[in-house]
Amino acid sequence: MTTLTDIGQLITTDPHSNRPVITGTRTSVRRIAGLYNQGNNAEEIARRLNQLTITQIYAALTYYHANRLELTLAL
């Protein structure tokens, strides 16, 4: 039996910086978005940040695309 992943649980807010991060890590969505905006695709980002899974990378990119304006304003 396959276990489904609730993607809503993959991104949380860091209590110290109040920025979205990948749950259980200190890697921010902003860092993933920065690598993506430099021309890296999800697989390249996952290879570069090999402590993260491809699922975590896609969750961060989904969060970024869904909240692009808010993240841009936070810069």
N, C-alpha and C positions, 0 to 999 in steps of 0.2 A: 504494500500500500504506500502510495506517495504522500509525503507531508507537504501541504501547501504553505507557502510563505506569505505572511501578511506584510506586504510592502510598506504599509503605513508604520510598521515597527522598525524600519531600517534607517530612518532619519530621526534624530532627536535634536533638541536645543541644548547646547552647552551652557550649563548654569553660570559659568564664569564670564564667558564672552557674549552670551545670548545669541550666538550664531548657530545655524543648522550644521550638524556634523553627522557623520555616519555612526550609528549606534555602536557603542563599545569601542570606539576609536577616538582619536583626537583629530582625525582628518575631516576638514571642513568641506561642505558642499562648494564653497567658494574656490577651494584649491582644485577640486575636480573640474569645476566650470572653467577655471583659468587654463588648465591643460587642454580642455576641449576647445576653447576659443583660440588656442595656439595651433589648432589643426589636428590634434590627436583624436583618434576615435576611441570608443569605449575599450576595445581590446588592447590598444596601445597603452592607454592609461592603466589598465589592469596589469599589464606586463611591467610598467614602470613602477607602480605602487603594488608590488606583489604580495603585500600583506592583506590586500583587499580582494574580495571575490568580484567576479564580473557582475553578479547580482547587485552588490553594493554600489558598484560604479553606475550601473543603469538606474538604480534608485536615486542616486545623487543627481544624475543628469535629468531624470524625470522631475525631481523637485526643482532643479534649476529652471527648466523650461516652464514649469507651472507657476513659478514665482519670480520670474526674471526681473520684473520691475522692482519688486521689493528688495531683491538682492542687489540690484544696481544702485538703488537709493542708499543702501547700507554701506556702500564703498567709501 
